[in-house]
Amino acid sequence: MIFKEAKVYKLKDAALSGSELKELTGILEAGQVIVFPTETVYGLGCLYDKEAGKIEIFDIKKRNPQKKLPVMIGDLRTIESYFKCKPSSLAKDIMYKFMPGPLTVILNCASGNSFAFRMPAHKFILDLISVCRRPFVATSANVSGEKPAVDFTQARHVFFNKVAAIIDGGRCRLGRASTVIDLRETDTFKIIREGVYSQELIKTALSNPKNILFVCTGNSCRSILAQAVLEKELEENKNTNILVASAGTAALENMPPSQNTIRILKEAGIKTDGYKAKRLTPEILKQADLVLTMETTHMYYILEHNPKLKHKTFGFLKFAFGLEDEIQDPIGKDIDEYRKVFSLIKEAMNEVIKKIT
């Protein structure tokens, strides 16, 4: 089916209005194909039970019909309830640590078939799947052999006259394909395509690290805030198995946190006693099971002097969300900048906690 012009919907705060969502659901129920954003790349998809839509996807994408289409789900329970899959303990551990997020998992199901499942960390597509009450089939929005679209302009250019609707979500947050992991064996996993998450990062998360180290430059702002947030969360959850520390690549030993750091912690109801700057040393690094750095330069500094620590050293936002972004140093800036940094640290820490516990 060739469309003269795709209907364009523009997201606001990663969502559509109720009426727009209802209209889009009608398009999907009619078996038509849409292009939509995720946190990785734009996707090309339709409802799972619409065979005409699946055929259309293969035609639009020029994809080999022998290749299966990945399944996009809105809830991990769908894997067992809808597809009758029985994931292994290892598979469940990986899925609950990394999904929703930029990960695609391949599982065996009761029918004897295997499926590739993806649960995006994107509000719009999760809302849409929920409203439709069943999964999608979806693949990256590109003609086979070409690069996937990572922003609306690219998606519109390629698909405007080929699909029923395109959802404008701007640029995808990650702009890189999901990692594909084969979990058909019960006690091991295999990376089929390394995307946002590396094999080292997944293995480190699965090891349930007990000693976490946050690293910044002066150990007076960002790493102290991260340490304090994680310690508070662990205390509230009565988790005494994980130890948390922080250090700085250029810290002045025993210097107190900055005044704005102290103010932010007090606002959050966190005690500031006992936080003193520590210079990053080989001994501190050796004790850590997981090292999370605020900037790429901190990671390079560590690996330049200790290349064997690559398996346990990651950017904080990379480990949390898969982002290559950095947490900028607020030192010397006003309290509002500190609040922004603190808010980002708290948001990322929710993902870190999910991966290490």
LINRA-V857045 format. One record per backbone hydrogen bond with DSSP energy under -1.0 kcal/mol. NH is the residue of the N-H (numbers start at 1). CO is the residue of the C=O. If there is no record, write none. Layout:
nh:NH co:CO
nh:NH co:CO
This chain:
nh:6 co:160
nh:7 co:164
nh:9 co:166
nh:11 co:168
nh:12 co:15
nh:21 co:17
nh:22 co:18
nh:23 co:19
nh:24 co:20
nh:25 co:21
nh:26 co:22
nh:27 co:23
nh:28 co:24
nh:29 co:25
nh:30 co:26
nh:31 co:28
nh:32 co:27
nh:34 co:45
nh:35 co:165
nh:36 co:43
nh:42 co:149
nh:43 co:36
nh:44 co:139
nh:45 co:34
nh:46 co:137
nh:48 co:135
nh:50 co:47
nh:54 co:50
nh:55 co:51
nh:56 co:52
nh:57 co:53
nh:58 co:54
nh:59 co:55
nh:60 co:56
nh:61 co:57
nh:62 co:58
nh:63 co:58
nh:67 co:64
nh:71 co:116
nh:72 co:136
nh:73 co:118
nh:78 co:75
nh:79 co:76
nh:81 co:77
nh:82 co:78
nh:83 co:78
nh:85 co:79
nh:92 co:88
nh:93 co:89
nh:94 co:90
nh:95 co:91
nh:96 co:92
nh:97 co:93
nh:98 co:94
nh:99 co:95
nh:101 co:119
nh:103 co:101
nh:104 co:179
nh:105 co:117
nh:106 co:181
nh:107 co:115
nh:109 co:113
nh:110 co:84
nh:112 co:109
nh:115 co:107
nh:117 co:105
nh:118 co:71
nh:122 co:120
nh:126 co:122
nh:127 co:123
nh:128 co:124
nh:129 co:125
nh:130 co:126
nh:131 co:127
nh:132 co:128
nh:133 co:129
nh:136 co:72
nh:137 co:46
nh:138 co:70
nh:139 co:44
nh:141 co:42
nh:142 co:140
nh:144 co:61
nh:146 co:143
nh:149 co:141
nh:155 co:151
nh:156 co:152
nh:157 co:153
nh:158 co:154
nh:159 co:155
nh:160 co:156
nh:162 co:159
nh:163 co:159
nh:164 co:33
nh:166 co:7
nh:167 co:35
nh:168 co:9
nh:172 co:150
nh:174 co:39
nh:179 co:102
nh:180 co:193
nh:181 co:104
nh:182 co:190
nh:183 co:106
nh:190 co:182
nh:192 co:180
nh:193 co:180
nh:196 co:177
nh:202 co:198
nh:203 co:199
nh:204 co:200
nh:205 co:201
nh:206 co:202
nh:207 co:203
nh:208 co:205
nh:212 co:243
nh:213 co:290
nh:214 co:245
nh:215 co:292
nh:216 co:247
nh:225 co:221
nh:226 co:222
nh:227 co:223
nh:228 co:224
nh:229 co:225
nh:230 co:226
nh:231 co:227
nh:232 co:228
nh:233 co:229
nh:234 co:230
nh:235 co:231
nh:236 co:232
nh:237 co:233
nh:238 co:235
nh:239 co:234
nh:243 co:210
nh:245 co:212
nh:247 co:214
nh:248 co:278
nh:249 co:216
nh:250 co:217
nh:254 co:277
nh:255 co:252
nh:258 co:220
nh:262 co:258
nh:263 co:259
nh:264 co:260
nh:265 co:261
nh:266 co:262
nh:267 co:263
nh:268 co:264
nh:269 co:266
nh:270 co:265
nh:275 co:272
nh:277 co:255
nh:280 co:248
nh:285 co:281
nh:286 co:282
nh:287 co:283
nh:289 co:211
nh:290 co:211
nh:291 co:312
nh:292 co:213
nh:293 co:314
nh:294 co:215
nh:299 co:295
nh:300 co:296
nh:301 co:297
nh:302 co:298
nh:303 co:299
nh:304 co:300
nh:305 co:301
nh:306 co:302
nh:309 co:306
nh:310 co:307
nh:312 co:309
nh:314 co:291
nh:316 co:293
nh:319 co:315
nh:320 co:316
nh:321 co:317
nh:322 co:317
nh:323 co:317
nh:327 co:294
nh:333 co:330
nh:338 co:334
nh:339 co:335
nh:340 co:336
nh:341 co:337
nh:342 co:338
nh:343 co:339
nh:344 co:340
nh:345 co:341
nh:346 co:342
nh:347 co:343
nh:348 co:344
nh:349 co:345
nh:350 co:346
nh:352 co:348
nh:353 co:349
nh:354 co:350
nh:355 co:351
nh:356 co:352
nh:357 co:353
